Amino acid sequence: MHDRVAELAGLRNELAICENGPRETRREKTGEVQEQIDRVRGELDEQAAALEKRAEELQSNGQDGAAGEAREQARAIREVLDADGGSDSPKRTGKRTAAAQKPPQTR
């Protein structure tokens, strides 16, 4: 999973360079880079779906711990895909800062 996530980030950076970089010749590669991004996103989506299916199988067999781990891995992949923002190039402006996490709930 981590290799694919890193590959996706690298391809996103390469796409930004192709679209916004100073060389006109790089702009011709934009379509190729976008195809690679779509390929990696598809592979990550398939991996998440397989993990979710595996989690359901484990849950039905009474293996709650292993099912939870599979669900957590699938959730992490889905978060990466959601944060990636789809197949169009992200245009970010302004300063972005991390939001503070909510405090844990007490019961």
N, C-alpha and C positions, 0 to 999 in steps of 0.2 A: 504494500500500500504506500509506504513512504517514498519508494522510488518513483511511483507514478505521480504522487503529489508534487515531488520535486521536479519531475519532468514537466508537469503542467505549469508550474511556476516559471520554469525556464522558457517554455514556449510562449507564455504570456509576455515575458520580457522581450523575447525576440520579436514578437508581433508588434509590440510598442515601438521597437527600434525600426522595424520595417515601415510602419505607418508614419512615424514622426521623425525619423532620423534624417540626417543631412544628405544622404546618398539616394539619388533617384533610382539607381539600379536595385536597391534593396526593396523598393516598393513593388517590384515585380514578383517578389517571393511571398507577398502577403497571403495569397491564396493557398500556397503550399503549407505555410505555417498554420493557417486556420484549419486546414484539413488534419494536420497532426494534432492540433488542440482538440478537435472533434473526436479523433480516434482515442486519445487518452481519456477524455471525458466519458466516452462510451465504455471503455474498459473499466474505469472506476465505477460507473453505474452498474455494470454487470457484476462486478465484485461485491458491491453493496447488496444487490439483489440476492446473490448466492449466499451471502452471510445471513441475511434476513430469513431466507428459506431454511438454512441450517439451524438458526436459532429456534424456529418453530418446531423443527424435528426434534431437537434436543429437549425443548420444553415439553413436548408430548411424551418423551421417554423419561421424564422426571429429572433431567439433568439441568437444574435451574442455574447453577453456577456457570457452566459452559455456555448455556443459552444466553445468559446475561453478558458474557464476554463477547460473544458473536454479535449481539445487538449493539453493544458499545462500539465495536469496530465498524459496523455498518453505519451507525450514527455519525461517527467521526468522518467517514467518507462522504456521507450526505452533506455534512456541514462544509467540507472543503468544496464540494460541487456548488453548494448554494452561495458560498462566499466568492467563488470564482466569477459568478455573475452571468453565466450563460456563454454562448459562443460569440457574442459581439464584444468588441474591444472596449475595455473600461476606460472612460475618460474621467479621471479624478482631478478635482480642483480643490484648492484650499487645504487647510491643515486638518489632518485626521488624528484624533487621539483615542486611546483605548478607554472604554467606559469601565467604571469600577464595577466589580461583581456585586450582586445582591448578597446581603448577609444571609446565613443559613436560617431556615425557619426552625423555631423551637415549638415543641408541642406540649 
